[in-house]
């Protein structure tokens, strides 16, 4: 009799728990429903639509016409500006990412000490990352490097140049002004590096010091290996941001002169919204997606050889 009552109580309790769990699930789905709705409408649907449009000829004003792989064939076989944009973007990413991360790490090393006023300097150095992607900063940067800009005025005052130099009008220097702007916005990876530096146990530095390691050796043998997960994260994020760079180039140089600063995203925008080749632009977008996925996959695959975690010798 006692056993039967125990079984009944267990079943009732289990049923109540199951009902509570199901009601909690329903409540959870109700709360996240607005986000899910926005995600499917504004993210998933546009992605799938762009993939379908990449196989069509579509000028926005008329109905799309299916052309198969024609857009992709034209991009790879006859579009010289595509290859130019790809080359410029690759050069930009390869140069700006290491420079930006190097500056971010160097400044983070300076700010990791707890001294009076350090938090103020951290905020000041982080501000460019907040406003760096704005149109106003891009306009300011264009004026700064103009023929009559502040940079030429300073160089004239120092006697380095006699007359104004067109930094943005010269194909050899225009791309470097954009790279300099990107490097200037190192505040975000700096804060991430700073958080990583604070997580490194002081005992590691003490042990290295006892073994006779100097500051540089401690940096190479202790700091860098301990920061490899942070470096890995920053590398992924900055690489993706580099391939998607748009605002600075579009406002400052508009891809010129002679397409020397034609970023891939700017070319994609021109084809889609300036020449109304939306199907062609969708194909360009999916090519960019594949390129970013390949680069991200390479970094993830290589991480097993250089990324170290505290819980494991190697990941």
C-alpha positions as CSV (number, residue, x, y, z in Angstrom):
1,X,0.0,0.0,0.0
2,X,2.8,2.4,1.0
3,X,4.6,1.5,-2.3
4,X,1.6,2.3,-4.4
5,X,1.1,5.7,-2.7
6,X,4.7,6.5,-3.2
7,X,4.5,5.7,-6.9
8,X,1.3,7.8,-7.3
9,X,3.0,10.8,-5.5
10,X,6.1,10.5,-7.7
11,X,4.0,10.5,-10.8
12,X,2.0,13.5,-9.7
13,X,5.1,15.3,-8.7
14,X,6.7,14.5,-12.1
15,X,3.6,15.6,-13.9
16,X,3.5,18.9,-12.0
17,X,7.3,19.5,-12.7
18,X,6.7,18.7,-16.4
19,X,3.8,21.1,-16.6
20,X,5.8,23.8,-14.9
21,X,8.7,23.3,-17.2
22,X,6.4,23.5,-20.3
23,X,4.8,26.6,-19.0
24,X,8.2,28.2,-18.4
25,X,9.2,27.3,-21.9
26,X,6.1,28.9,-23.3
27,X,6.7,32.1,-21.3
28,X,10.3,32.2,-22.5
29,X,9.3,31.9,-26.1
30,X,6.7,34.7,-25.6
31,X,9.4,37.0,-24.2
32,X,11.9,36.4,-27.0
33,X,9.2,36.4,-29.7
34,X,9.8,40.1,-30.7
35,X,13.5,39.4,-31.2
36,X,12.9,36.2,-33.1
37,X,10.4,38.0,-35.3
38,X,12.9,40.7,-36.1
39,X,15.7,38.2,-36.6
40,X,13.7,36.3,-39.2
41,X,12.3,39.3,-41.0
42,X,15.3,41.6,-41.0
43,X,18.2,39.0,-41.1
44,X,17.3,35.6,-42.3
45,X,14.8,36.7,-45.0
46,X,17.1,39.3,-46.5
47,X,20.0,36.8,-46.6
48,X,17.9,34.2,-48.4
49,X,16.5,36.9,-50.7
50,X,20.0,38.1,-51.6
51,X,21.1,34.6,-52.4
52,X,18.1,34.1,-54.7
53,X,18.7,37.5,-56.4
54,X,22.3,36.7,-57.0
55,X,21.1,34.4,-59.8
56,X,19.0,37.1,-61.4
57,X,19.2,40.3,-63.3
58,X,17.4,42.8,-61.1
59,X,17.3,46.6,-61.3
60,X,14.9,47.2,-58.5
61,X,12.4,48.9,-60.8
62,X,11.3,45.8,-62.7
63,X,10.8,42.1,-61.8
64,X,14.0,40.0,-61.4
65,X,14.9,37.8,-64.4
66,X,16.6,34.5,-63.7
67,X,20.1,34.3,-65.4
68,X,21.7,31.4,-63.6
69,X,25.4,31.8,-63.0
70,X,25.8,34.7,-65.4
71,X,26.5,37.2,-62.6
72,X,29.2,35.1,-61.1
73,X,30.8,34.4,-64.5
74,X,30.9,38.1,-65.3
75,X,32.4,38.9,-61.9
76,X,35.2,36.5,-62.2
77,X,35.9,36.6,-65.9
78,X,35.3,40.1,-67.2
79,X,35.0,42.5,-64.2
80,X,38.4,44.2,-63.7
81,X,37.1,46.5,-61.0
82,X,36.1,43.5,-58.9
83,X,39.7,42.3,-58.9
84,X,40.9,45.8,-58.2
85,X,38.5,46.1,-55.2
86,X,39.5,42.7,-54.0
87,X,43.2,43.6,-54.2
88,X,42.8,46.9,-52.4
89,X,40.7,45.3,-49.6
90,X,43.1,42.5,-49.1
91,X,46.0,45.0,-48.8
92,X,44.0,47.1,-46.4
93,X,43.2,44.2,-44.2
94,X,46.7,42.7,-44.2
95,X,48.3,46.0,-43.2
96,X,45.7,47.6,-40.9
97,X,44.9,44.5,-38.7
98,X,48.4,43.9,-37.4
99,X,49.1,47.6,-36.9
100,X,45.8,48.1,-35.1
101,X,46.3,45.2,-32.8
102,X,49.9,46.1,-32.1
103,X,49.0,49.6,-31.1
104,X,46.1,48.3,-29.0
105,X,48.3,45.9,-27.2
106,X,51.1,48.4,-26.6
107,X,48.7,51.0,-25.1
108,X,47.0,48.3,-23.0
109,X,50.4,47.4,-21.6
110,X,50.9,51.0,-20.5
111,X,47.4,51.2,-18.9
112,X,47.4,47.9,-17.0
113,X,49.0,49.6,-14.0
114,X,46.6,51.0,-11.3
115,X,47.7,54.6,-11.1
116,X,45.9,57.8,-10.5
117,X,44.3,59.2,-13.6
118,X,44.8,56.0,-15.7
119,X,41.0,55.5,-16.1
120,X,40.7,58.9,-17.7
121,X,43.4,58.1,-20.2
122,X,41.7,54.8,-21.0
123,X,38.5,56.7,-21.8
124,X,40.2,59.2,-23.9
125,X,41.9,56.5,-26.0
126,X,38.7,54.6,-26.3
127,X,36.7,57.6,-27.7
128,X,38.0,57.3,-31.3
129,X,36.6,53.8,-31.5
130,X,33.1,55.1,-30.6
131,X,33.1,58.0,-33.1
132,X,35.6,56.7,-35.6
133,X,33.0,55.1,-37.9
134,X,30.8,58.3,-38.1
135,X,30.4,60.5,-41.2
136,X,31.6,63.5,-39.2
137,X,35.0,61.9,-38.4
138,X,35.4,60.9,-42.0
139,X,34.8,64.5,-43.2
140,X,37.2,65.7,-40.5
141,X,39.8,63.2,-41.7
142,X,39.3,64.4,-45.3
143,X,39.9,68.0,-44.3
144,X,42.9,67.0,-42.2
145,X,44.7,65.4,-45.2
146,X,43.5,67.9,-47.8
147,X,45.9,70.2,-49.7
148,X,45.2,73.0,-47.3
149,X,44.7,70.7,-44.4
150,X,46.2,70.8,-40.9
151,X,48.8,68.1,-41.8
152,X,50.3,70.1,-44.7
153,X,50.2,73.3,-42.5
154,X,52.3,71.5,-39.9
155,X,54.8,70.1,-42.4
156,X,55.1,73.6,-44.0
157,X,55.8,75.1,-40.6
158,X,58.5,72.5,-39.9
159,X,60.0,73.2,-43.3
160,X,59.5,69.6,-44.5
161,X,57.5,70.6,-47.6
162,X,57.2,73.9,-49.5
163,X,53.6,73.6,-50.8
164,X,50.6,71.5,-50.0
165,X,50.6,67.9,-50.9
166,X,47.4,66.1,-52.0
167,X,47.5,63.0,-49.8
168,X,44.1,61.9,-50.9
169,X,44.7,62.7,-54.5
170,X,47.8,60.6,-54.8
171,X,47.2,56.9,-55.5
172,X,50.4,56.0,-53.5
173,X,49.3,57.8,-50.3
174,X,45.5,57.7,-50.4
175,X,45.1,54.2,-49.1
176,X,47.5,55.0,-46.2
177,X,45.3,57.8,-44.9
178,X,42.5,55.3,-44.6
179,X,44.8,52.8,-42.9
180,X,45.9,55.5,-40.5
181,X,42.3,56.3,-39.7
182,X,41.6,52.6,-39.0
183,X,44.7,52.2,-36.8
184,X,43.7,55.4,-34.9
185,X,40.5,53.6,-33.8
186,X,42.3,51.0,-31.6
187,X,40.3,51.7,-28.5
188,X,38.0,48.7,-28.6
189,X,40.7,46.0,-29.0
190,X,42.8,47.9,-26.4
191,X,40.1,47.4,-23.8
192,X,39.8,43.7,-24.6
193,X,43.6,43.3,-24.3
194,X,43.5,45.2,-21.1
195,X,40.9,42.9,-19.6
196,X,43.0,39.9,-20.7
197,X,46.2,41.4,-19.2
198,X,44.5,41.7,-15.8
199,X,43.6,38.0,-15.9
200,X,47.3,36.9,-16.1
201,X,48.4,35.6,-12.7
202,X,51.2,37.6,-11.1
203,X,52.8,34.4,-10.0
204,X,53.8,33.7,-13.6
205,X,55.8,36.9,-13.8
206,X,57.3,36.2,-10.4
207,X,58.4,32.7,-11.5
208,X,59.8,34.1,-14.7
209,X,61.7,36.8,-12.8
210,X,63.2,34.2,-10.4
211,X,64.4,32.3,-13.4
212,X,66.2,35.4,-14.6
213,X,63.9,36.5,-17.3
214,X,64.0,40.3,-18.1
215,X,60.9,42.4,-19.0
216,X,61.1,41.6,-22.8
217,X,61.5,37.9,-22.1
218,X,58.6,38.0,-19.7
219,X,56.5,39.7,-22.4
220,X,57.4,37.0,-25.0
221,X,57.3,34.0,-22.8
222,X,54.4,34.9,-20.4
223,X,52.3,37.8,-21.7
224,X,51.9,36.7,-25.3
225,X,51.1,33.0,-24.7
226,X,48.6,34.0,-22.0
227,X,47.0,36.5,-24.3
228,X,46.6,34.2,-27.3
229,X,42.9,33.6,-26.7
230,X,42.4,37.4,-26.7
231,X,44.6,37.9,-29.8
232,X,42.6,35.2,-31.5
233,X,39.3,36.9,-30.7
234,X,40.5,40.3,-31.8
235,X,42.1,38.9,-34.9
236,X,38.8,37.4,-36.0
237,X,36.7,40.5,-35.3
238,X,39.1,43.0,-36.8
239,X,39.6,40.9,-40.0
240,X,35.8,40.8,-40.5
241,X,35.5,44.5,-39.9
242,X,38.3,45.2,-42.3
243,X,36.6,43.3,-45.2
244,X,33.4,45.2,-44.4
245,X,35.0,48.7,-44.2
246,X,32.8,51.2,-46.0
247,X,32.0,54.6,-44.4
248,X,35.6,56.0,-44.3
249,X,36.4,55.1,-47.9
250,X,33.0,56.2,-49.3
251,X,33.1,59.6,-47.5
252,X,36.8,60.4,-47.8
253,X,37.9,59.2,-51.2
254,X,34.9,57.5,-52.8
255,X,37.2,54.8,-54.0
256,X,39.6,57.2,-55.8
257,X,41.9,58.2,-57.2
258,X,42.0,55.7,-60.0
259,X,40.3,53.1,-57.8
260,X,43.4,53.0,-55.5
261,X,41.1,53.0,-52.4
262,X,38.1,51.1,-53.9
263,X,37.1,48.9,-51.0
264,X,35.0,45.8,-51.8
265,X,32.0,47.1,-49.8
266,X,32.1,50.4,-51.7
267,X,32.2,48.7,-55.0
268,X,29.3,46.4,-53.9
269,X,27.3,49.5,-52.9
270,X,28.0,51.3,-56.2
271,X,26.9,48.3,-58.3
272,X,23.7,47.8,-56.2
273,X,22.5,51.4,-55.6
274,X,24.3,53.6,-58.1
275,X,24.0,51.4,-61.2
276,X,20.9,49.5,-59.9
277,X,22.4,46.1,-60.6
278,X,20.9,44.6,-57.5
279,X,21.3,41.0,-58.7
280,X,25.0,41.6,-59.5
281,X,25.5,43.3,-56.1
282,X,23.9,40.3,-54.4
283,X,26.4,38.0,-56.1
284,X,29.2,40.3,-54.9
285,X,27.8,40.1,-51.4
286,X,27.8,36.3,-51.4
287,X,31.4,36.2,-52.7
288,X,32.4,38.5,-49.8
289,X,30.6,36.2,-47.4
290,X,32.5,33.2,-48.7
291,X,35.8,35.1,-48.5
292,X,35.2,36.1,-44.9
293,X,34.1,32.5,-44.0
294,X,37.3,31.1,-45.6
295,X,39.6,33.5,-43.7
296,X,37.7,32.9,-40.5
297,X,37.9,29.1,-41.0
298,X,41.7,29.4,-41.7
299,X,42.2,31.3,-38.5
300,X,40.1,28.9,-36.5
301,X,42.0,25.9,-38.0
302,X,45.4,27.4,-37.3
303,X,44.4,28.3,-33.7
304,X,45.2,24.8,-32.5
305,X,48.9,25.6,-33.1
306,X,49.2,28.9,-31.4
307,X,46.2,29.6,-29.1
308,X,46.8,28.4,-25.5
309,X,44.3,28.1,-22.6
310,X,44.8,27.9,-18.9
311,X,42.9,24.6,-18.7
312,X,44.7,23.0,-21.6
313,X,48.3,23.0,-22.8
314,X,47.0,23.6,-26.4
315,X,43.7,24.0,-28.0
